[in-house]
Amino acid sequence: MGTAEQISRYRRTPPAVEIMDCTLRDGEQTSGVSFLPHEKLMIAHMLLHDINVDRIEVASARVSEGEKDAVRMICRNAERDGMLGRIEVLGFIDNKKSIDWISDCGGRVINLLAKGSLKHCMQQLHKTPEEHISDILKELEYAEQQRMTVNLYLEDWSNGMKDSPEYVYQVMKGLVHTNIKRFLLPDTLGIMNPLQCVEYMRKMLKHFPDQHFDFHAHNDYDLAVSNSLAAVLSGCKGLHVTVNGLGERCGNAPLASVQVILKDQFQAKTNINENRLNEISKLVESYSGIAVAPNQPIVGENVFTQVAGVHADGDNKDNLYCNDLVPERFGRKREYALGKNSGKANIAKNLCELGLELTPEQTRKVTQRITELGDRKELVTQDDLPYIVSDVLKHDTVQNRVKLVSYMVSTSYGLKPIASIKIEVDGQQYEADSTGDGQYDAFVKALRKIYRDNLNRTFPTLANYAVTIPPGGRTDALVQTVITWQNGDKQLRTRGLDADQTEAAIKATFKMLNIIEDKQNSE
């Protein structure tokens, strides 16, 4: 059967596809990544309860006591929630030691690692195929005595099918009569392309039509997602993924990308809850310390940001530049970047969100100013727009009701930094001083004093603080400070740009205060 015919048949009767996430096992093999036990528990809980993956592989047996603690915690919580059968641990052919280790943790499913290529069997194990099959059968017999479910990895399966297919079939024939629930077929070294994946998977199903096969992709040639799709199109019933594509070398197939391609391109049925994919991505990004690329599909920071003005114009005209990957589907929202490529449509979108209405001529002038800023590589955020409008049009949408009159900050070795400030609010001046853990901290504490003691108001809390040098910056580059503020149940983000980090943060702070003052005055 040709590939086109397979795809046609697949679309007529799309199957259900099991998704097994191995972020906590294979993903942890990413260079520099090591999850703490409580971090593993939090990720496992979200994958099972919120994302609703079918299974998770949480560890390799016999790695460390810390790993054992993590597996115990995960198994205990999963058993309490009736999900213990969805927890899997990689185990080895090691004379029953892995099975005992997993059983001692409370686990009930082992993913037993066997050799899927003759080269691995002969050169790594120094055993004949018959000896290796015999060793596997002994482990299976013991696992059955322990009432443990067994899935079997055929490590280096892709090379096995390429170089020694008769060996692969020999191993399979020696094991199909057992209670192995699933055969897991990894492209261990990431050497396959989709056409090979179709060929090899079809051969497996032709020889063993009654078996459940999972496919485990690696991304060395950037084909992990394509190969995963090819495997499913060829009859594979399960796929292995990781959050953000974490994994050894170039990583594994990313959960979010695999999910949307299966659903949108081939109407496959999975149990994945898509509107939490961005959350699990951010959680794993935080715990792993591996940043997600801004253009990573589905979960990247910029993937739902329109930059070109013509695209924003098209969105205004019956969503001409939108596809099925709408941000709301993943708990996100579309944004329209402000910069030299923005155009009037992008500006209009952002102005609309702020409730600002301008005439076409006013919009043209604001667009021109933003384009000039973009040419100087300055980042323009939505929170800057009222100030740009006010500056360009002498418009009073936002007045500088809160002004910094003067300030002094100092720091000395062994002493806390000191800040002394004078500000003006609606024409009235106030002074205060304070110490802090840093120059900006001291400055904000002095501001808080004025708002508490003189104005009898609540000062917003700082939710996030990020300092960067704009792209293309040199040693004399400006410092960009973006601060997220929590004001009651609302958040707002402001940005300051200056050669001095403290000064940039102070500018961002006064932008925030004036936005709040303007909103309160208008209300």
N, C-alpha and C positions, 0 to 999 in steps of 0.2 A: 504494500500500500504506500503510495507517495505521500510526501509531507502535506501537500495542498489538500489531498483527500482526507488525511488525518485531521487537519484543522477543521475542515468542513464537518466531519462527523463529530468532532469535539464540540463544535458550536451548537450542533443539534441536541446533543445530550451532554451538557457540561457536568463533569463529576464533582463530587465533594473532595476537597483536598485538605489533608491534615497538615497543620503547621506546627513544627517543633522548633522552639527557640533554644539556641545553645549559647546565648550571650554569657551565661555564668560559667560555662566550661570552655568552649572554643574561643569565645570572645575574650576571655581572661588571658588567653595566650597572646594577645596583642602586646607588643613590646611596651613595657612600663606600666601595664595595667594589673592591679591586684586589688580585688574588692575585699573589704572587711566583712566579717560574718553578718553584721546587722545590715550592711549595704546589700549583700546578696539576698537577705530576707526581704528587704523592701522591694528590690527589683523583681524577685520571684512572686511576691504578693500582687504586684501591679500587673505582671504578665498574665497571671492566672485569673485574677478577679476583674481587672479593668480592660485589659487588651483581649483577654479570653483566647489565648493560644491553646491549642489542644494538649501540648506537652511541653515540658521544659527539661533540658539537660543541665544539671546544676553543678557538676563537679567531676573530677577524675578521682577514682578510688586511691587510697593509700598515699595521698600527696603530703598531707601534714595534719597536725592536730587542729590547727585553725580551720582547715578545710572540713575536718570531721565535725567540728562545732557548728559550722555553717550548714552542713547537710542535715545534721540533727535538728537544728532550729527549723529549717524549711520543711522537713518531713513531719515534724511535730505539728506545725501549723497547717500543713496540707491535710494531714489525717483528721485534725479537728474540723476542717471544712469539707471533708469528704472528697478530697482531691489527691489522695496519696498515689493513686494509679497514674497520675499525670506527671509525677516526679521521676526522672531518670538519671542514672549515674553511669559514667563510663567505667568499665571494668576490664580486667586483663586476664589472659590465660596464665594463671600464676598459682596453680595447685590450690584453688579454692580461697585464696587469701582475699581477693577483691569481693567475692560474694559474702564472706564473713564480715568484711569491713562495711559494706553497704547495709547488710542486715543489722549490724550493730548500731548503725545510724537510724534505723527505722525505715530504710528504703525497701521498696518491693519490686523495683524494675532495674535491671542491669542492661546496659548497652555493651555487650561483650565485643572486644576488639580482636578480630581475626585478620589474617592476611588475605588480601584480594588479588595479589599478583604472585606469580611463581618466583619472580626475582626477590621479593620481600621474604617469601617463605624460605627459599634456599639460602639467600645470602645474609639475612638478618637473623632468622631462627636456626639456620643450619639444619633444617629438617625436610624430610620428603613430604609431599602432599598427604600421603597416607598417615604419616606420623602426626602431622598438624591436625588433620580431621579427627584422629583418635583423641588428641588432647582436648579439642573442642567438645567432643562428645562427653568426656569425663566431667568437664565443667558444667555442661548442660544437665547431666544426671544429678550432680550435687545441687544445682540451682533449683531443679524440680523438687528435690527432697526438702529444700528450704521454702518451697512454695513461692518462688520468685519468678516473675515474668522476664523473659529474655528476648531482647532484640540483638541482632548480630551485625556489626560493622564488618564490611569487607574492605579493609584499608588498602589504598592504592588500586581500587577497583578499575578506575579509568585506564591506568597503565596495564592492568591485567587484561582488560578487554582488547587493548591495542596490541599487546605483545604475547599474551598467553591465555587466550580465551578458553582453551580446553582445560586449563587449570581451574579457571573460574567455574566452569560447568562441573568439573569433578568435585570441587568443594560443595557446590550447591546440591549435587546429587547425593552427596554423603550426609546432607543435613536436612533435606526437605521433609523427611519422615519424622523429624523431631517436633518439639513444641515451640520452636522459635516463632515469635509472633510477627516480627517484621525483619526484613533484610535491608540494611542501611548501606547505600551505595555511594561512597564518597569519591569525588574528584580531588583526591588528597593534595596533589601538587598543582591543581588548577590548569591542567594542560589541554582540556577538551574545548572544542567549539560546538555550537548548537547542532550542526549536522552530525558530528560524531556522537553527540549525546542521544539524538534520535536513533541512530543506528544501533548503538550499544543497548539502549533501553528496550528497543524493539526485540533484539536478540534475547535479552533476558526474559521478556514476557512470552516470547515464542517457545522457549525451552521450559519455562516455569510459569505457566499462565495463572496458577492458583495462588501465587505468593503475593504478599504485600511488600512493595518496594518503596523505600524512601530515597530521595536524592539529596546529597550533601555537597554543595558547590563551594569552591574557592575562587577568588577573584584575580588571580595572577595576570590574566590577559583581559581583565575588565569584562568578563563574560559570565560572571556568576548568575546575574539575573536572567540573561538570555538562555543560559544552559538550564536553569531551573524551569523556565517556561517550556523549553524543548522537552524536558523530562516529563512534565505533566501532560503535554500534548501526546506523548508516546505511551501514556498509560500509567505512569508513576502515581502512587496514591498519597505520597507525603513529601514535604519539602522541609529542609533545615535552613534556618535563618538566624541572624543576630541583629540586635538593635544597633542602628547606625552602621551596619556592615563591619562591626569589630571582628577581629580574628587575626590569626598568624599571617605574617608577611603582608599581603595586600588585602586581607580580610575575607569575609564570607558574604553571602547574599544578604542585602539589607531587608529587614522585615517590611518596612513601609513600601519600598519599591516593588517587592515581590507581590505584596497584597494588592496594590492598585493595578498592576499589570494583569494579574489573574482575573480580577473582578471586571475591569473596564474593557480589556482587550478580548477576553474569552469567556466572560460571564461565569467564571468558576465560583463555586460555593465554598466559602470558608466561614469560620466562626469569629473572625477578627472584628473587634470593635474599633472602627477607624477613627472616631473622634477623640480617641485618647493616644493616638500614635505620636503626636507631637510631645505630649507629656512624658511618655516613656523615653523618648529620645533625649529630652532635656535632663531627665533623671540620670540616665546612663552617661550622658555627656558630663554631668557634674561629678558623679562618682568615679568615672574612669579617668577624667582629666584629658580626654581626647576630644578636641573641639570638632564640632560638625562643620563641614565646609558650607559657606553661605549659599552656594548653589546646589547643595545636596537635594535631590528631588524629595518633595513632600515635607521634609523636616528642616531644610536649610533656612537661614534667616531671610534670604532675599527671594525665595522662589515664588512668593505671592506679591512681589513688588514690581509694579510696572514702571519702567524708567522712561521709555520713549513716549512723548506726548501723543503721537498718533495712536498708540495703543489705548491710552486713556480715552481719547476721542472715540475710538471704536467701542470701548466698553459702554460709553454713553449711548451708543447707537446699537442697541440690542445685543450687547456683550459680544461684539465681533471678534474680540481677541481673548475669549475665554474658552476653556475646554472643560472636560468632565472633572478635572482636578480643581474644583472650587475650594477655596480655603475654609469655608464654613464646614465643609465635610470633615475636616481634620481639627476642628476647634480653633481655627485661625481666621484672620480677616485679610482682605486684599488692601495693599497700601500703594500709594503713588509717590514715587521718589521725586524729590525736589533737587534740581541741578541743571546743568547746561542743556540736557536733552529733554527737559520736562515738557515745555510747551504749555499753551493756555489750558489744555484739557486737564493735565496733571494738577496745575495750580488750582483750577476750578474745583476739582475733586477735594483737595485739601481744605480750601476755603469753605466749601460746603459743610465739611465735617466740623469745622470750627464755628459754623453759623455766621460766617462773614459773607456779605453780599456786595459785590463790586460791579461797576459798569464795565462794558467791554474795554474801554480805554484805560480804566484803572487796572484791570487785569493785565493788559498789555504792558503797562509800566512795571507792575510787580514782577511779571515774567521776565522782563528785561533785566531787572536787578538780580533775580535769582540766577539767571544765565551768567551774569558777570561773576557772581560768587562761585558758580560751578567752574568757570574757567580758571579760577584761582585755587581749585580743588577744595574749597571749603564745603563742609557738609551742612546742608540746610535741613533742619527738622521742621515738623509741623508746628512745634511750639515757637519757632522763630518767625513764623508767618505774620502774626499780629504786629511784631516789631518792624518787619520789613514793610508791611502795609503802612504803618504809621510814619516810618522814615521817608518812604517814597512819596506818599500822598499827603503828608502832613495831616493824616487822619487821626482822630482821637479815639479810635476803637480801643486802644490800650494806651493809657497815660502812665507816665512814670510817677505814680502816686507814692511809691516807696523809693527813696534815693539814698545812695551811699554818699555821705558828705566827706568822711575821712575815716581812715583806720590805720592802725599800726599793729603788726604782729612781730614777735621776737622769739628767738629760741636760743638756749644756752646749754652747754654740755652738763648733764646731771640735773637739769631743771626742766619743769614742764613748760611748753610754749605758752606765751601770754598774748592775748589780743585785747586791744582797746579800740572801740568803734564809736562813730557818731553817724546816725541815720536820720532821715527826714521822712515822716509819714504825713501826707496831706498838709504839708507846710509846717508841721511841728517837729522840732528836733529832739532827739533822745540820745543819751550816751550810756555805755556800759562797758565793763571789761570782765574777762574771765580767763581761766587756764583750761588747757585741754591736752589730749593725747597727741595732738599734732596742731600745726598752725591753723588749718581749716577747722578742725574740731573746736579749737579755742574760739575762733571767729563765730561759729554757729552757736556755741554756748552763750556768748555775749548777746547774740541776736535773740536767742530764746529768753534771756533775762528781760530784754526790752518788751517782747511780746507778752510775757507773763506778768511782769511787775508794772509796766507803764500802760500797755494796751489792753491787758486782761483778755488776751486771745490765745488760742491754741496754735502752736507752731507745728507745721507738718513734719512728719517723721521721714527720715531718709531711708528709702527701700533698697536702692542700689546705686553704686558709684563706680563709674568706669572712666579710666584715663587712657587715652591713646594718642599717638602721633598720626596725623592724617596720612593716607597713602601717598607715597612719593616724598615723604618728609625727609629732611636732612638733620644734621646736628643742631641747626638753628631754627628748626621747624616749630610751628606753634603747637601748643598742647591743647588737646580737645578733651573737655570734661563733660560727660553726659550723666546727669543725676536723675534718678527716678524717685519721685516723692509720693508718699501716701497721705492724702488729705481726707480724713474721714473714710468713706467707702469708695473714694475715687483716687485714681493714680494719674499723675502727669509727669512728663519727662522734659527737662530743659537742658540746654547745652551752652557751655561757655568756651570761648576760644581766645587764648592769650599765650604769650611767650612764657608766662609763669603759671605753674600748676595751681597754686593757691588762688591767684587772680582769676584764672579760668573758672574755678569752682565758685568763687564769689559772684562772678557774672551770671553763672547758671542759677545761683540761689536768688539773686534779685530779679531775674526773669520770672522765676516761680512766684515770688511774692507779689509782683505786679500783675501777673495773670490772675491770681486769687483775688487781689484787691479789685481788679477790674470787674470780675464776675460778681463779687459781692455788691459792688456799686450799681451794676446794671440790674441786679435783682431787687 
